């Protein structure tokens, strides 16, 4: 049973890594190199700030905020945040 969970976790991590790279890019010529959603100038941190403020995913991808984004974009942003936090050595 444990092996099955580990295999599922590895598959989920790989799928999420691929999803993140499919949706997020960083280019020094776009928004000063800040991570943005591919094909847009929407910075990833903007979506994360909305989530932090309590805005729902449904609201974020609606006409009120970013109708060009999908649930996959938001998931990629969350995965990016997790990976960034995992690579931090200190918290201040």
N, C-alpha and C positions, 0 to 999 in steps of 0.2 A: 504494500500500500504506500509506504513512504517513497519508494522509487517512482511510482506513478505520479505522486504529487511533485516530486523534484523535476521530472520530465515535463510535466504540464507547466511548471514555473519557468523552466528554461525556454519552452516554446513561447510562453507569454512575453518574456523579456525580449526574445529575438523579434517577435512580431511587433512589439512596442518600439524597439529601437528602429526597425525598418519604417514604421509609421512616422516616427519623429523625423527621420531623415527625408521622408517623402514630403513632409509638410513645412519643415523649418530650414532656413538657410541663414547664413551670415556672410555678407559681402561688404568689404570696406567702402564700396561706392554707394551702398544703400543704407540710409539711416546710421551713418558712421560705424557700420559694422555690427550694430546690435542685431540679435537674432530676430528675424521677421518671418512671416508666413510666405512661402514661395509665391512669386507672382504678385505680391502686394507690398505695401510699405507699412503694413500693420505689425507693429512690434509685439513680440510674444509677451513682454511684460505688461502691455496694456490689457490683454485678456486675463492675465494672472491677477492684476489689480482689481479688475471687475469681479472675479471670483472671490477674492479676499473681501470685497465690499458687500458680498452677499447676492450679487446679481446671478441669476440662474443661467445655466448653459442655454436654455431655450431663449431667454432674453438676449443673450450675447449674440446668438446667430440669427436674431430677428432683424427686421428693418430698423429698429431703434438703435442698434449698435453696429454690428458687422454682418450684414446679410450675405456677403460673399464667403463667409466662413461656414464650416460644417462642424458637427460633433467631433469628427476626426481631428480637425484643427485644434479644438480645445483639449482633446485627449493628448495630442502631441505636445501641447504647451505644458500640460501637467507632467507628462513624462520628462520633458526638458527640465522643469523645476526640480523634480526628484533627482535626476542625474546631477544637476548643478549642486544641489544640497549635499548629495553623497560625496562630492569631490571637494567640499569645503573643509579646511583644516581647523578653522576656529569660528566661533560665533560671537560676534560683538556688534 
